[in-house]
Amino acid sequence: MATSKFDLMSFSGKMKILHLSWMAFFITFVVWFNHAPLMGAIAESLGLSAAEVKTLLILNVAIAIPARVLVGMLTDHFGPKLTYSLLLIICSIPCFMFALADNFAQAAVARFLLGFIGAGFVIGIRLVSEWFPANELGVAEGIYGGWGNFGSAAAALTLPSIALLFGGEDGWRYAIAITGVLCVVFSIIFFVEVKNTPKGSTYFRPKSNGAMEVTSKGDFILLLLMKIPMYLVLALLVWKLAEPPINLLSNNTAEWIYVSLIVVYLFETSQVYRVNKNIFIEPVEEIHRYQFKQVAILNVLYFATFGSELAVVSMLPLFFSETFDLSMVTAGILASTYAFMNLASRPGGGWISDKFGRKKSLLILTAGLAIGYFCMAFINSNWPLALAVLVAMSCSFFVQAGEGAVFATVPLIKRRLTGQIAGMTGAYGNVGAVCYLTVLSFVSYQWFFLIIASTAALSLICLAFMHEPKGNIAEVNEDGTIELIGVG
């Protein structure tokens, strides 16, 4: 663990790793949401209907659900350096595919595959946790997540202007392609400059590959239950794509996918049992136990926080454009203020969590975001535009500070499983996004915001069962000795 001073102006040691991490995450978000501020031009160029536009928004976040779980496992096994570098360069391919799309089907496939880049977040969570002590971890993870998340705002601020600079019907294509080039260039920089751990530190890997480890029979059952919503949301997406007016999948294809999802879930269940079968033979020593209940609660909270952020970032430019009759460039700039809050609010949430406790911080911030979305539900064309933007920014503070507080807690549960825990919690953010965007396809903007507020209020109940992380995490070194890692 690096012990040097926390100095944001420094670009050496642990601070260099933090800066390179948020830059990598920043680029993933630029690429992941490069379509949102250009959707008006894209829809006109490809002749997309309103239903097809909303489908692209859902497809954009869908694959990140299983991808975050998979990438979390790969990160724990291979290390963040290799995993992040490969993710960036591989995901440049669907980015270029989207830039070259000529119709809805091509755009849909490219957008679906491009959602894989949303898994990049979980890699940095593990990397940052290796370099920062517990008393700095909340703010460090908050800076990583917040400054990285700002990529969506940067995309909204810059890409419409870049598209206009190139001009013509294909201006949006050049803007999208430039973000793919960024991916390729930074993947090389990241691989050359990053190390997985400080010199002399051990990179703890899971004892087994293929599934998350749990330490009790009850946690085994809870893990299997928490996986079900991820499969249900994927089934929901398939249903959405097979139904009119989209009809992207035939009924037979949809049925085969439903069956495949059941088969994959059963296979994953067998993998979970294979990895954890020893807990049915003898109890895990107390020193090595962790409570999976903590993971489940964080999953629910991230559903409401990051899930709503993804959904709102995707639809807010259109919401402002339609509600206040604005151009897409103006609407994109105003909508970027929602994501702009990430620069301070997510690090702020991590700092608050470090200073005042994980549970207390989450209670206050989750209540705040519920109230914020409730207020957004009443925005209409009669509101002063400045007031609507101010309400959106205020709501955004609580949303993103809540995200910072969630991931100030994730690395304090079990060090060697941090990638997998971050992957599952992150995946629930995407589950939330797909659910919210699916709801948006059936209801008005006002009901959309009210439903988010209601789910946030329900997540407060789950928080009542959370325990404040304290004491030490026990990990086993390669030579068999036990290392205790302080968590509070």
C-alpha positions as MATLAB code, in Angstrom:
seq = 'MATSKFDLMSFSGKMKILHLSWMAFFITFVVWFNHAPLMGAIAESLGLSAAEVKTLLILNVAIAIPARVLVGMLTDHFGPKLTYSLLLIICSIPCFMFALADNFAQAAVARFLLGFIGAGFVIGIRLVSEWFPANELGVAEGIYGGWGNFGSAAAALTLPSIALLFGGEDGWRYAIAITGVLCVVFSIIFFVEVKNTPKGSTYFRPKSNGAMEVTSKGDFILLLLMKIPMYLVLALLVWKLAEPPINLLSNNTAEWIYVSLIVVYLFETSQVYRVNKNIFIEPVEEIHRYQFKQVAILNVLYFATFGSELAVVSMLPLFFSETFDLSMVTAGILASTYAFMNLASRPGGGWISDKFGRKKSLLILTAGLAIGYFCMAFINSNWPLALAVLVAMSCSFFVQAGEGAVFATVPLIKRRLTGQIAGMTGAYGNVGAVCYLTVLSFVSYQWFFLIIASTAALSLICLAFMHEPKGNIAEVNEDGTIELIGVG';
ca = [
       0.000    0.000    0.000;
       1.439    3.370   -1.012;
       1.818    5.762    1.964;
       2.917    8.997    0.242;
       0.969   12.242    0.684;
      -2.417   12.621   -1.026;
      -1.587   15.439   -3.455;
      -3.801   15.901   -6.512;
      -1.138   18.037   -8.193;
       1.337   15.152   -8.077;
       1.799   12.716  -10.960;
       3.982   10.125   -9.279;
       3.453    7.025   -7.153;
      -0.124    6.358   -6.116;
      -1.307    9.700   -7.513;
      -0.029    8.778  -10.978;
      -2.062    5.559  -10.793;
      -5.160    7.510   -9.695;
      -4.822   10.007  -12.547;
      -4.235    7.353  -15.216;
      -7.172    5.349  -13.814;
      -9.693    8.187  -13.993;
      -8.423    9.131  -17.447;
      -9.056    5.575  -18.664;
     -12.524    5.607  -17.110;
     -13.159    9.089  -18.562;
     -12.462    7.772  -22.067;
     -14.751    4.770  -21.554;
     -17.605    7.133  -20.659;
     -16.918    9.432  -23.609;
     -17.171    6.402  -25.888;
     -20.077    4.789  -24.033;
     -22.246    7.916  -24.322;
     -20.888    9.401  -27.534;
     -24.313    8.843  -29.139;
     -26.474   10.714  -26.597;
     -25.738   14.337  -27.618;
     -25.758   13.376  -31.311;
     -28.959   11.328  -31.246;
     -30.975   13.914  -33.145;
     -28.490   13.890  -36.052;
     -28.104   10.104  -35.883;
     -31.873    9.556  -35.968;
     -32.240   11.873  -38.957;
     -29.307   10.327  -40.830;
     -30.439    6.728  -40.304;
     -34.174    7.448  -40.466;
     -34.874    6.153  -36.957;
     -38.304    6.209  -35.334;
     -38.843    7.373  -31.753;
     -39.181    3.731  -30.651;
     -35.890    2.813  -32.348;
     -34.112    5.723  -30.657;
     -35.308    4.547  -27.220;
     -34.248    0.992  -28.090;
     -30.714    2.172  -28.862;
     -30.607    3.832  -25.427;
     -31.533    0.529  -23.778;
     -29.133   -1.530  -25.907;
     -26.300    0.809  -24.962;
     -26.402   -0.288  -21.318;
     -27.562   -3.911  -21.679;
     -24.389   -5.938  -22.305;
     -22.594   -4.117  -19.483;
     -24.667   -6.198  -17.032;
     -22.894   -9.539  -17.674;
     -19.762   -7.706  -18.862;
     -19.142   -6.069  -15.484;
     -19.378   -9.426  -13.719;
     -17.042  -11.063  -16.252;
     -14.550   -8.197  -16.298;
     -14.534   -8.171  -12.481;
     -13.437  -11.816  -12.510;
     -10.805  -11.158  -15.180;
      -9.475   -8.188  -13.213;
      -9.098  -10.215  -10.014;
      -7.278  -12.956  -11.953;
      -5.134  -11.101  -14.516;
      -4.769   -7.720  -12.858;
      -6.090   -4.254  -13.795;
      -3.182   -3.261  -16.058;
      -3.742   -5.934  -18.717;
      -7.533   -6.034  -18.364;
      -8.083   -2.275  -18.801;
      -5.651   -2.027  -21.714;
      -7.335   -4.862  -23.623;
     -10.832   -3.554  -22.892;
     -10.033   -0.135  -24.354;
      -8.493   -1.412  -27.562;
     -11.113   -4.133  -28.175;
     -14.032   -1.752  -27.610;
     -12.708    0.668  -30.219;
     -13.952   -1.856  -32.816;
     -17.733   -1.520  -32.141;
     -17.175    2.234  -31.791;
     -15.947    2.366  -35.386;
     -18.777    0.002  -36.379;
     -21.342    2.461  -35.011;
     -19.704    5.342  -36.871;
     -20.087    3.380  -40.117;
     -23.656    2.097  -39.512;
     -26.114    2.628  -42.373;
     -29.352    1.426  -40.760;
     -31.021    0.663  -37.433;
     -29.977   -3.008  -37.339;
     -26.271   -2.169  -37.805;
     -26.458    0.644  -35.269;
     -28.253   -1.627  -32.779;
     -25.610   -4.373  -33.003;
     -22.759   -1.877  -32.650;
     -24.439   -0.085  -29.736;
     -25.114   -3.398  -27.964;
     -21.471   -4.489  -28.296;
     -20.182   -1.061  -27.346;
     -21.947   -1.366  -24.012;
     -19.099   -3.729  -23.034;
     -16.890   -0.678  -22.469;
     -19.113    0.200  -19.505;
     -17.389   -2.628  -17.636;
     -14.199   -0.585  -17.454;
     -15.331    1.033  -14.220;
     -14.851   -2.091  -12.093;
     -11.205   -2.454  -13.175;
     -10.215    0.900  -11.746;
     -12.029    0.229   -8.479;
      -9.706   -2.729   -7.838;
      -6.621   -0.831   -9.039;
      -7.229    2.223   -6.857;
      -7.952    0.021   -3.814;
      -4.485   -1.517   -4.190;
      -2.740    1.849   -3.950;
      -4.667    3.777   -1.262;
      -5.218    3.110    2.489;
      -8.742    2.846    3.956;
      -8.764    6.404    5.336;
      -8.150    7.797    1.815;
     -10.019    5.175   -0.167;
     -13.408    6.885   -0.293;
     -12.101   10.132   -1.745;
      -9.679    8.301   -4.079;
     -12.437    6.050   -5.446;
     -14.717    9.098   -5.629;
     -12.194   11.006   -7.737;
     -11.729    7.963   -9.953;
     -15.468    7.480  -10.436;
     -16.476   11.147  -10.490;
     -13.828   12.502  -12.811;
     -14.205    9.441  -15.020;
     -17.996    9.773  -15.134;
     -17.480   13.324  -16.342;
     -16.706   11.728  -19.696;
     -20.417   11.704  -20.469;
     -20.600   15.467  -19.838;
     -17.472   16.018  -21.925;
     -19.102   14.070  -24.758;
     -22.241   16.221  -24.498;
     -20.178   19.417  -24.479;
     -17.750   18.633  -27.307;
     -19.118   16.057  -29.738;
     -21.970   18.187  -31.199;
     -19.435   20.940  -31.939;
     -16.999   18.443  -33.482;
     -19.816   17.074  -35.641;
     -20.688   20.614  -36.769;
     -17.011   21.303  -37.463;
     -16.888   18.427  -39.941;
     -20.341   19.415  -41.158;
     -22.744   17.675  -43.472;
     -24.854   14.601  -42.875;
     -21.817   12.565  -41.782;
     -20.467   14.991  -39.189;
     -21.697   12.764  -36.349;
     -19.780    9.816  -37.830;
     -16.444   11.643  -37.615;
     -17.167   12.700  -34.030;
     -17.941    9.097  -33.019;
     -14.851    7.759  -34.820;
     -12.549   10.210  -33.028;
     -13.597    8.731  -29.682;
     -12.582    5.288  -30.979;
      -9.125    6.622  -31.825;
      -8.848    7.916  -28.235;
      -9.472    4.365  -26.999;
      -6.652    2.904  -29.057;
      -4.107    5.562  -28.089;
      -4.815    5.494  -24.360;
      -4.833    1.689  -24.152;
      -1.135    1.777  -25.104;
      -0.331    4.566  -22.617;
      -2.125    2.702  -19.807;
      -0.321   -0.578  -20.457;
       3.109    1.108  -20.480;
       2.654    3.345  -17.423;
       0.520    1.385  -14.900;
       1.504   -1.194  -12.263;
      -1.036   -3.378  -10.443;
       0.363   -2.751   -6.947;
       2.989   -0.616   -5.207;
       6.461   -2.120   -5.049;
       6.625   -4.893   -2.445;
       2.840   -5.331   -2.151;
       1.004   -8.577   -2.903;
      -1.764   -8.739   -5.489;
      -4.248  -11.122   -3.858;
      -6.108  -13.345   -6.320;
      -9.251  -15.438   -5.696;
      -8.668  -19.009   -4.549;
     -10.858  -20.301   -7.385;
     -11.956  -19.000  -10.777;
     -15.396  -19.123  -12.357;
     -17.618  -17.745   -9.589;
     -17.624  -15.514   -6.518;
     -16.570  -17.041   -3.222;
     -18.978  -16.890   -0.269;
     -18.387  -17.965    3.300;
     -21.719  -19.366    4.557;
     -24.673  -21.435    3.329;
     -27.038  -18.492    3.679;
     -24.722  -16.328    1.581;
     -24.618  -19.085   -1.063;
     -28.409  -18.882   -1.445;
     -28.413  -15.066   -1.382;
     -25.760  -14.938   -4.127;
     -27.889  -17.136   -6.395;
     -30.966  -15.003   -5.676;
     -29.098  -11.777   -6.449;
     -28.078  -13.125   -9.850;
     -31.701  -13.664  -10.960;
     -32.552   -9.963  -11.608;
     -29.595   -9.692  -13.994;
     -31.010  -12.522  -16.122;
     -34.550  -11.178  -15.892;
     -33.431   -7.793  -17.188;
     -31.667   -9.436  -20.137;
     -34.902  -11.340  -20.849;
     -36.787   -8.037  -20.618;
     -34.459   -6.569  -23.208;
     -35.022   -9.535  -25.555;
     -38.787   -9.119  -25.174;
     -38.478   -5.421  -25.962;
     -36.507   -6.126  -29.136;
     -38.956   -8.810  -30.326;
     -42.156   -6.814  -29.797;
     -43.698   -4.226  -32.163;
     -42.761   -1.636  -33.227;
     -39.101   -2.746  -33.030;
     -39.351   -6.363  -34.281;
     -35.552   -6.654  -34.360;
     -35.782  -10.302  -33.208;
     -38.188  -12.963  -34.450;
     -40.355  -14.798  -31.903;
     -38.376  -18.022  -32.473;
     -35.067  -16.239  -31.907;
     -36.410  -14.619  -28.741;
     -37.591  -18.005  -27.405;
     -34.169  -19.537  -28.050;
     -32.523  -16.675  -26.174;
     -34.916  -17.119  -23.223;
     -33.984  -20.818  -23.058;
     -30.290  -19.937  -23.358;
     -30.535  -17.516  -20.437;
     -32.044  -20.272  -18.265;
     -29.293  -22.690  -19.304;
     -26.574  -20.133  -18.569;
     -28.075  -19.390  -15.150;
     -28.133  -23.100  -14.302;
     -24.519  -23.429  -15.467;
     -23.528  -20.439  -13.362;
     -25.296  -22.029  -10.384;
     -23.165  -25.152  -10.858;
     -20.041  -22.969  -10.990;
     -21.003  -21.207   -7.772;
     -21.454  -24.607   -6.124;
     -18.123  -25.883   -7.507;
     -16.244  -22.915   -6.088;
     -18.075  -22.941   -2.724;
     -18.874  -26.606   -2.056;
     -16.479  -26.703    0.896;
     -18.822  -24.507    2.957;
     -21.320  -27.412    2.975;
     -18.661  -29.706    4.457;
     -17.034  -27.515    7.105;
     -17.574  -23.942    8.311;
     -15.218  -21.193    7.142;
     -12.937  -19.875    9.885;
     -14.311  -16.697   11.450;
     -11.269  -14.651   10.449;
     -11.835  -15.397    6.750;
     -15.598  -14.760    6.655;
     -17.362  -11.828    5.057;
     -21.070  -10.992    4.832;
     -22.476  -11.230    1.311;
     -25.479   -9.325    2.681;
     -23.278   -6.240    2.484;
     -22.758   -6.824   -1.244;
     -26.500   -7.330   -1.824;
     -27.352   -4.027   -0.118;
     -24.743   -2.153   -2.144;
     -26.202   -3.740   -5.282;
     -29.648   -2.332   -4.492;
     -28.229    1.113   -3.738;
     -26.266    1.208   -6.976;
     -29.412    0.177   -8.861;
     -31.006    3.414   -7.663;
     -27.949    5.685   -7.928;
     -25.895    4.730  -10.961;
     -28.859    3.066  -12.670;
     -30.749    6.331  -12.600;
     -27.675    8.306  -13.686;
     -27.167    6.134  -16.771;
     -30.820    6.403  -17.691;
     -31.038   10.155  -17.121;
     -27.772   10.937  -18.943;
     -29.136    9.004  -21.925;
     -32.491   10.828  -22.083;
     -31.842   14.284  -20.578;
     -30.754   16.029  -23.827;
     -34.010   14.908  -25.484;
     -35.995   15.854  -22.362;
     -34.652   19.428  -22.352;
     -34.987   19.708  -26.127;
     -38.635   18.601  -26.160;
     -39.734   20.314  -22.948;
     -38.216   23.734  -23.683;
     -38.075   23.563  -27.525;
     -34.264   23.843  -27.683;
     -31.752   22.875  -30.364;
     -29.882   19.608  -29.712;
     -26.609   21.502  -29.242;
     -28.125   23.766  -26.566;
     -30.007   20.877  -24.959;
     -26.821   18.783  -24.908;
     -24.884   21.555  -23.167;
     -27.607   22.066  -20.551;
     -28.013   18.321  -19.995;
     -24.271   18.025  -19.448;
     -24.696   19.971  -16.198;
     -26.235   16.820  -14.687;
     -23.059   14.838  -15.364;
     -20.859   17.898  -14.718;
     -21.603   17.521  -11.006;
     -19.498   14.345  -11.030;
     -16.331   16.437  -10.807;
     -17.111   17.342   -7.199;
     -20.103   15.319   -5.998;
     -18.763   11.779   -6.373;
     -15.404   12.597   -4.704;
     -17.461   14.542   -2.148;
     -19.562   11.460   -1.429;
     -16.396    9.424   -0.915;
     -14.925   12.106    1.379;
     -18.151   12.308    3.405;
     -18.112    8.530    3.720;
     -14.469    8.549    4.918;
     -15.194   11.249    7.498;
     -18.650   10.411    8.843;
     -19.103    6.684    8.267;
     -20.320    4.576    5.354;
     -23.866    3.804    6.509;
     -24.812    7.254    7.796;
     -23.564    8.875    4.591;
     -25.546    6.480    2.404;
     -28.746    7.107    4.363;
     -28.543   10.880    3.921;
     -27.473   10.814    0.274;
     -30.077    8.234   -0.794;
     -32.848   10.256    0.869;
     -31.567   13.333   -0.948;
     -31.676   11.724   -4.386;
     -35.221   10.454   -3.780;
     -36.333   14.021   -3.051;
     -34.346   15.317   -6.044;
     -36.054   13.043   -8.554;
     -39.425   13.806   -7.013;
     -38.797   17.489   -7.765;
     -37.623   16.736  -11.335;
     -40.943   15.000  -12.011;
     -42.678   18.398  -11.893;
     -40.452   20.181  -14.435;
     -42.472   21.405  -17.425;
     -42.355   24.093  -20.105;
     -43.784   26.689  -17.703;
     -40.701   26.473  -15.483;
     -37.868   28.990  -15.930;
     -35.153   27.075  -17.772;
     -32.528   28.136  -15.214;
     -34.599   26.660  -12.370;
     -35.022   23.344  -14.230;
     -31.251   23.115  -14.732;
     -30.634   23.988  -11.058;
     -33.016   21.228   -9.875;
     -31.326   18.719  -12.191;
     -27.890   19.696  -10.850;
     -29.060   19.475   -7.228;
     -30.534   16.031   -7.815;
     -27.333   15.006   -9.573;
     -25.248   15.940   -6.516;
     -27.063   13.402   -4.321;
     -27.086   10.740   -7.046;
     -23.357   10.888   -7.671;
     -22.344   11.487   -4.074;
     -24.353    8.346   -3.298;
     -22.369    6.461   -5.938;
     -19.157    7.693   -4.326;
     -20.331    6.459   -0.923;
     -21.276    3.037   -2.356;
     -17.842    2.506   -3.859;
     -16.124    3.873   -0.779;
     -17.558    0.722    0.839;
     -17.094   -1.904   -1.907;
     -13.290   -2.359   -1.476;
     -13.688   -2.803    2.310;
     -15.589   -6.101    2.113;
     -13.033   -8.664    0.842;
      -9.817   -7.494   -0.851;
      -9.157  -10.457   -3.148;
     -12.768  -10.341   -4.386;
     -12.906   -6.569   -4.926;
     -13.093   -6.867   -8.715;
     -15.954   -9.359   -8.555;
     -17.842   -7.412   -5.889;
     -17.371   -4.199   -7.867;
     -18.460   -6.068  -10.993;
     -21.687   -7.318   -9.456;
     -22.514   -3.990   -7.819;
     -21.691   -2.184  -11.039;
     -23.851   -4.621  -12.995;
     -26.798   -3.730  -10.781;
     -26.307   -0.135  -11.866;
     -26.871   -1.303  -15.427;
     -29.829   -3.427  -14.344;
     -31.315   -0.241  -12.951;
     -30.590    1.655  -16.164;
     -32.278   -0.957  -18.363;
     -35.302   -1.078  -16.036;
     -35.630    2.704  -15.907;
     -35.176    3.153  -19.665;
     -37.694    0.385  -20.328;
     -40.144    2.194  -18.066;
     -39.428    5.403  -20.004;
     -40.513    3.694  -23.228;
     -44.005    3.226  -21.718;
     -44.573    6.322  -19.585;
     -44.176   10.088  -19.642;
     -41.030   11.865  -18.442;
     -42.883   12.892  -15.283;
     -43.769    9.310  -14.320;
     -40.230    8.228  -15.216;
     -38.761   10.558  -12.579;
     -41.423    9.614  -10.017;
     -40.671    5.894  -10.416;
     -36.951    6.512   -9.868;
     -37.767    8.500   -6.723;
     -39.938    5.623   -5.444;
     -37.247    2.978   -5.944;
     -34.708    5.208   -4.193;
     -37.075    5.512   -1.232;
     -37.459    1.718   -1.111;
     -33.679    1.245   -1.082;
     -33.556    3.169    2.202;
     -35.261    0.171    3.823;
     -32.422   -2.098    2.697;
     -29.889    0.276    4.270;
     -31.337   -0.477    7.690;
     -29.736   -3.946    7.453;
     -26.260   -2.732    6.490;
     -23.338   -3.001    8.943;
     -20.622   -0.354    9.093;
     -17.288   -1.871    7.853;
     -14.762   -2.040   10.688;
     -11.744   -4.015   11.885;
      -9.582   -5.896    9.382;
      -9.849   -8.026    6.252;
      -7.758  -11.203    6.509;
      -5.961  -12.319    3.334;
      -3.494  -15.184    2.873;
      -0.100  -14.501    1.304;
       1.515  -16.939   -1.136;
       3.744  -18.271    1.659;
       0.680  -19.095    3.788;
       1.027  -16.226    6.261;
      -2.028  -14.124    7.059;
      -2.038  -10.392    6.297;
      -4.563   -8.119    8.006;
      -5.801   -5.133    5.972;
      -7.443   -2.366    8.001;
     -10.862   -1.172    6.866;
     -11.844    1.263    9.599;
];
